[in-house]
Amino acid sequence: MASTEARAGVAKAGGSPAGPDDLAGLEAGLDALDAVEVRRTPVREVLLKKAVPPIVAVALVLAVWQILVSARVTTEDKLPAPSAVWAGVSDMWLQGTLFDVIWTSVSRGLFGFLLALAIGTPLGLLVARVAFVRAAIGPILSGLQSLPSVAWVPPAVIWLGLNDSMMYAVILLGAVPSIANGLVSGVTQVPPLFLRAGRTLGATGLKGTWHIVMPAALPGYLGGLKQGWAFSWRSLMAAEIIASSPDLGLGLGQLLENGRNNIDMPGVFLAIVLILIVGVAVDLLVFSPLERWVLRSRGLLVKS
């Protein structure tokens, strides 16, 4: 189609007529531009690019850790050996409590994040689209986003008590401002031409929001979602550490606090490692694929 249009343009132009050879060369060049070579990336290449670098980084960290322990830069009650932390993982695995502890925190974090998503998305759209609401609530959202989530734990305990509702309240107060501000930033960066074209085609109101605003604001919205999950996870860990109670079950935050109370540094390091693994896993399995899909759909990421 591109070559046909080019031939028509040359015919309409007022310049000298192009010969058959010139038109053939033009068509070949345009066809080469239109052709996109798509090949399936071999599994070996994917592993080399995606899996090997993190494995090497983890191996280096473990090696440095073991070197520091072997050099006795400090006592073992302050810096336990990796083998001691691994022994803790093995004990929890044999007792059948490892996945229970992880799932207790992950389930809370995911449910709290979904609640924050359901609240933060319409709030962000309202703030972005209504000038009065933006002037009134925009600065408050920015202030709440900069407020450390741990500051909400004491009042949440007083208001709601030591229960899961308190946990979810802390997560919401930490994550909703991030999600809303991310969407506001994305909507602000939507080119006005898109909005005018949408109105011309009849995409107004909710239809325009769904078909024009949200797709165009998706990169900024996705950034807000990533930040919202980070705030959700950090808020949950702060709540579990401070508001530790047997009635709440044993989560990763409580595991970390128990290690501190028992002066069990291998247990403390074990909890830190598990918290880090969950955060990295969610980013790699959920947000990184979404981010690549968004970039690829906009032609910003070349698919090899």
Backbone torsions as a table, in degrees:
resi	resn	phi	psi	omega
1	MET	NA	-39.1	-178.8
2	ALA	-62.5	-41.0	-179.3
3	SER	-67.2	-37.1	178.6
4	THR	-63.6	-44.9	178.4
5	GLU	-62.9	-39.2	179.5
6	ALA	-63.8	-40.8	179.2
7	ARG	-63.2	-40.0	179.4
8	ALA	-65.4	-39.0	179.1
9	GLY	-64.9	-38.5	178.2
10	VAL	-66.4	-38.7	-179.8
11	ALA	-64.4	-35.5	-178.2
12	LYS	-79.5	-20.2	-176.2
13	ALA	-67.2	155.6	-177.7
14	GLY	-90.3	5.7	-176.8
15	GLY	-81.2	-167.5	-179.9
16	SER	-70.0	145.3	-178.4
17	PRO	-66.8	143.0	-179.7
18	ALA	-91.0	143.2	-179.9
19	GLY	-81.4	171.6	179.9
20	PRO	-60.0	-37.3	-179.9
21	ASP	-65.6	-39.9	179.8
22	ASP	-64.5	-43.9	179.9
23	LEU	-65.2	-38.7	178.7
24	ALA	-64.4	-41.0	177.9
25	GLY	-66.3	-38.9	178.2
26	LEU	-64.2	-42.5	179.2
27	GLU	-63.3	-41.7	179.8
28	ALA	-63.6	-39.8	179.7
29	GLY	-66.7	-42.7	179.8
30	LEU	-67.8	-37.5	177.2
31	ASP	-63.8	-35.7	178.3
32	ALA	-67.3	-35.5	177.4
33	LEU	-69.1	-38.3	-178.6
34	ASP	-71.6	-29.5	-176.1
35	ALA	-74.2	127.1	178.3
36	VAL	-114.9	118.6	-178.8
37	GLU	-79.1	118.8	179.9
38	VAL	-118.4	122.1	178.1
39	ARG	-132.8	151.9	-179.9
40	ARG	-82.3	125.0	-178.3
41	THR	-70.1	127.1	178.8
42	PRO	-60.3	149.4	-178.7
43	VAL	-61.0	-38.6	-179.4
44	ARG	-61.8	-41.2	179.3
45	GLU	-66.3	-39.6	177.5
46	VAL	-62.3	-43.4	179.3
47	LEU	-63.2	-41.8	-179.2
48	LEU	-64.5	-37.1	-176.2
49	LYS	-83.8	-34.9	-171.7
50	LYS	-103.3	-40.7	-171.9
51	ALA	-92.5	-38.7	-174.0
52	VAL	-65.4	-46.8	-178.5
53	PRO	-57.3	-46.7	177.0
54	PRO	-63.0	-37.0	179.0
55	ILE	-63.9	-42.3	178.2
56	VAL	-63.2	-41.7	179.4
57	ALA	-62.5	-44.1	178.5
58	VAL	-63.3	-41.0	178.9
59	ALA	-62.5	-39.8	178.5
60	LEU	-65.3	-42.1	178.6
61	VAL	-61.4	-45.2	179.3
62	LEU	-63.6	-39.3	179.6
63	ALA	-64.1	-45.7	178.6
64	VAL	-63.4	-41.6	177.9
65	TRP	-57.3	-48.8	-179.0
66	GLN	-65.9	-36.5	177.5
67	ILE	-62.4	-43.1	178.9
68	LEU	-63.7	-38.7	178.4
69	VAL	-67.5	-44.4	-179.4
70	SER	-65.8	-33.4	178.9
71	ALA	-77.2	-6.3	178.7
72	ARG	54.6	49.0	176.9
73	VAL	-67.2	-21.5	174.7
74	THR	-155.5	176.4	-176.8
75	THR	-77.0	158.9	-177.2
76	GLU	-69.2	-20.5	177.5
77	ASP	-75.8	-10.4	175.2
78	LYS	-106.0	-34.6	179.0
79	LEU	-132.2	92.7	-178.9
80	PRO	-72.8	158.7	177.5
81	ALA	-75.0	153.3	175.9
82	PRO	-56.2	-32.4	179.1
83	SER	-64.5	-33.4	178.5
84	ALA	-68.6	-39.3	177.4
85	VAL	-67.0	-41.2	178.4
86	TRP	-63.9	-34.8	176.4
87	ALA	-61.9	-37.2	176.5
88	GLY	-64.6	-39.9	176.5
89	VAL	-62.3	-43.1	-180.0
90	SER	-63.5	-40.7	179.7
91	ASP	-63.2	-44.7	179.8
92	MET	-66.2	-35.0	177.5
93	TRP	-64.9	-45.4	-179.0
94	LEU	-66.7	-32.6	178.7
95	GLN	-80.0	-11.3	-179.8
96	GLY	76.5	22.7	-177.6
97	THR	-107.3	-8.3	-173.6
98	LEU	-62.0	-54.9	-177.4
99	PHE	-70.7	-28.2	176.9
100	ASP	-64.1	-43.9	179.5
101	VAL	-64.2	-45.4	-179.4
102	ILE	-63.7	-45.6	-176.6
103	TRP	-67.0	-32.7	177.9
104	THR	-56.9	-45.3	-179.1
105	SER	-78.0	-41.3	-177.9
106	VAL	-63.6	-41.9	-179.8
107	SER	-63.9	-41.5	176.0
108	ARG	-62.5	-45.9	-178.1
109	GLY	-63.1	-43.9	-179.0
110	LEU	-67.3	-43.5	-179.8
111	PHE	-65.8	-42.4	177.2
112	GLY	-63.5	-38.0	178.5
113	PHE	-66.4	-40.3	178.0
114	LEU	-64.3	-38.6	174.9
115	LEU	-62.7	-43.8	178.6
116	ALA	-63.2	-36.4	177.3
117	LEU	-64.2	-43.1	-179.2
118	ALA	-66.6	-29.4	-179.7
119	ILE	-90.6	-42.7	-174.4
120	GLY	-70.1	-31.5	-177.8
121	THR	-67.0	-55.3	177.9
122	PRO	-64.3	-33.4	177.6
123	LEU	-63.8	-42.4	178.3
124	GLY	-63.8	-41.2	177.2
125	LEU	-62.9	-41.9	-180.0
126	LEU	-63.4	-44.2	-179.6
127	VAL	-66.6	-38.4	-176.8
128	ALA	-73.4	-31.9	-171.5
129	ARG	-98.2	-20.3	-178.0
130	VAL	-112.3	115.0	-174.0
131	ALA	-61.7	-41.6	-178.0
132	PHE	-64.4	-43.0	179.5
133	VAL	-65.1	-38.2	179.4
134	ARG	-64.7	-41.7	178.9
135	ALA	-66.5	-31.1	-176.6
136	ALA	-85.4	-42.5	-171.0
137	ILE	-103.5	-24.3	-176.9
138	GLY	-52.5	-51.6	178.8
139	PRO	-62.6	-33.0	179.3
140	ILE	-66.9	-42.1	178.2
141	LEU	-62.3	-41.1	178.3
142	SER	-64.3	-39.8	177.8
143	GLY	-66.3	-40.8	178.0
144	LEU	-65.0	-34.4	179.9
145	GLN	-67.8	-32.7	179.5
146	SER	-83.8	-10.9	-180.0
147	LEU	-78.1	127.6	178.6
148	PRO	-59.3	135.7	-176.8
149	SER	-63.1	-29.2	-177.6
150	VAL	-63.1	-21.9	-179.6
151	ALA	-68.1	-21.8	-179.0
152	TRP	-84.0	-12.1	-175.4
153	VAL	-65.3	-50.2	-179.6
154	PRO	-58.0	-50.0	178.8
155	PRO	-64.8	-33.8	179.0
156	ALA	-65.1	-37.3	177.3
157	VAL	-65.6	-40.8	179.9
158	ILE	-67.6	-41.3	-177.0
159	TRP	-72.9	-44.5	-168.3
160	LEU	-113.3	-14.6	-178.7
161	GLY	85.9	-179.1	-179.5
162	LEU	-86.7	87.3	179.8
163	ASN	-153.7	179.1	-178.7
164	ASP	-66.7	-28.6	178.2
165	SER	-60.3	-38.5	176.3
166	MET	-62.3	-41.8	179.0
167	MET	-60.2	-47.3	-177.5
168	TYR	-66.5	-34.3	178.5
169	ALA	-64.0	-42.2	178.9
170	VAL	-65.2	-40.4	178.5
171	ILE	-62.5	-45.1	-178.9
172	LEU	-62.5	-44.5	-178.8
173	LEU	-65.5	-25.4	178.1
174	GLY	-88.7	-33.8	-171.7
175	ALA	-95.5	-35.8	-175.7
176	VAL	-57.6	-46.6	178.9
177	PRO	-59.9	-36.7	-179.5
178	SER	-67.0	-44.7	179.7
179	ILE	-64.8	-45.2	-179.2
180	ALA	-63.7	-44.6	-179.9
181	ASN	-66.1	-35.8	176.4
182	GLY	-62.9	-41.4	178.6
183	LEU	-69.1	-39.2	176.9
184	VAL	-59.9	-43.9	178.5
185	SER	-62.9	-41.6	179.2
186	GLY	-65.4	-42.7	179.7
187	VAL	-66.2	-36.8	179.8
188	THR	-62.7	-30.6	-177.4
189	GLN	-89.0	2.6	176.6
190	VAL	-69.7	126.1	179.6
191	PRO	-60.0	134.9	178.6
192	PRO	-58.0	-27.5	179.0
193	LEU	-60.8	-36.5	178.2
194	PHE	-62.3	-42.6	-178.4
195	LEU	-66.9	-40.7	179.3
196	ARG	-67.4	-39.5	177.8
197	ALA	-64.7	-38.8	178.2
198	GLY	-64.3	-42.1	178.1
199	ARG	-64.8	-37.6	178.1
200	THR	-62.1	-35.4	-179.8
201	LEU	-87.0	3.0	177.1
202	GLY	91.4	8.7	179.6
203	ALA	-88.7	88.1	178.8
204	THR	-123.5	165.0	178.0
205	GLY	63.2	-136.8	-178.7
206	LEU	-64.5	-35.0	179.1
207	LYS	-63.6	-42.8	177.8
208	GLY	-66.4	-37.0	177.7
209	THR	-63.9	-42.0	-175.8
210	TRP	-74.4	-41.7	-172.9
211	HIS	-94.7	-21.3	-175.3
212	ILE	-115.5	-58.1	-170.8
213	VAL	-68.2	-52.0	-175.0
214	MET	-63.7	-46.1	176.9
215	PRO	-61.4	-39.2	-179.2
216	ALA	-70.7	-30.3	-178.4
217	ALA	-91.0	6.1	-172.7
218	LEU	-59.6	-41.6	179.1
219	PRO	-59.1	-47.0	178.2
220	GLY	-66.9	-36.8	178.1
221	TYR	-64.1	-41.9	178.7
222	LEU	-64.3	-38.4	175.0
223	GLY	-61.7	-38.9	176.3
224	GLY	-66.5	-35.5	177.9
225	LEU	-65.5	-42.9	178.3
226	LYS	-61.2	-45.0	178.7
227	GLN	-67.2	-36.2	177.8
228	GLY	-63.0	-41.1	176.7
229	TRP	-64.2	-41.3	178.4
230	ALA	-60.3	-42.2	178.1
231	PHE	-67.7	-37.8	178.1
232	SER	-60.3	-48.0	-177.0
233	TRP	-65.5	-44.3	179.4
234	ARG	-67.2	-39.4	178.4
235	SER	-63.2	-42.2	179.6
236	LEU	-63.4	-43.8	179.6
237	MET	-62.8	-40.4	178.0
238	ALA	-63.1	-42.4	-180.0
239	ALA	-66.0	-41.3	-179.1
240	GLU	-67.9	-33.9	-179.3
241	ILE	-72.9	-46.3	-174.6
242	ILE	-77.4	-45.6	-175.2
243	ALA	-98.7	56.3	-179.0
244	SER	-77.2	132.1	-179.4
245	SER	-155.6	142.0	177.3
246	PRO	-60.7	-27.6	-179.5
247	ASP	-69.0	-19.6	-177.3
248	LEU	-87.8	-6.8	-176.0
249	GLY	82.0	168.4	-177.2
250	LEU	-97.4	108.2	174.5
251	GLY	-107.8	-175.0	-178.2
252	LEU	-66.5	-37.8	177.5
253	GLY	-64.5	-44.4	176.8
254	GLN	-63.8	-35.4	176.9
255	LEU	-62.3	-41.1	177.2
256	LEU	-65.5	-42.8	179.6
257	GLU	-66.9	-37.9	177.2
258	ASN	-63.4	-39.2	177.0
259	GLY	-62.9	-38.8	177.6
260	ARG	-66.8	-44.0	-179.4
261	ASN	-63.2	-35.4	-178.4
262	ASN	-91.6	5.5	-177.4
263	ILE	51.3	46.6	-178.0
264	ASP	-109.9	89.6	-176.5
265	MET	-65.6	-37.8	173.6
266	PRO	-58.1	-39.0	177.0
267	GLY	-65.9	-37.4	177.8
268	VAL	-64.4	-47.6	179.3
269	PHE	-64.5	-36.1	177.8
270	LEU	-61.2	-45.8	179.5
271	ALA	-63.6	-41.0	179.3
272	ILE	-62.8	-43.5	-179.4
273	VAL	-64.1	-42.6	179.9
274	LEU	-65.2	-41.2	177.3
275	ILE	-60.8	-42.5	179.3
276	LEU	-65.8	-41.2	-178.7
277	ILE	-63.3	-42.1	179.6
278	VAL	-63.6	-44.8	179.6
279	GLY	-61.4	-44.1	179.4
280	VAL	-67.2	-40.2	-178.4
281	ALA	-63.1	-43.2	179.4
282	VAL	-63.6	-40.1	179.5
283	ASP	-65.8	-42.7	-177.0
284	LEU	-72.9	-36.4	-173.7
285	LEU	-89.2	-23.6	-174.9
286	VAL	-115.0	-60.9	-169.1
287	PHE	-79.6	-36.3	178.5
288	SER	-63.2	-46.2	175.0
289	PRO	-60.7	-39.7	177.8
290	LEU	-62.8	-41.7	-179.5
291	GLU	-65.5	-42.0	177.8
292	ARG	-64.4	-38.5	179.1
293	TRP	-64.3	-42.3	179.4
294	VAL	-64.5	-45.1	-179.6
295	LEU	-66.1	-40.6	-179.4
296	ARG	-67.4	-38.0	179.9
297	SER	-67.2	-20.4	178.0
298	ARG	-101.7	9.1	177.8
299	GLY	72.8	17.4	-178.9
300	LEU	-95.5	-4.7	-180.0
301	LEU	-135.4	119.1	-177.3
302	VAL	-79.8	128.3	178.3
303	LYS	-86.4	113.4	-176.6
304	SER	-84.4	NA	NA
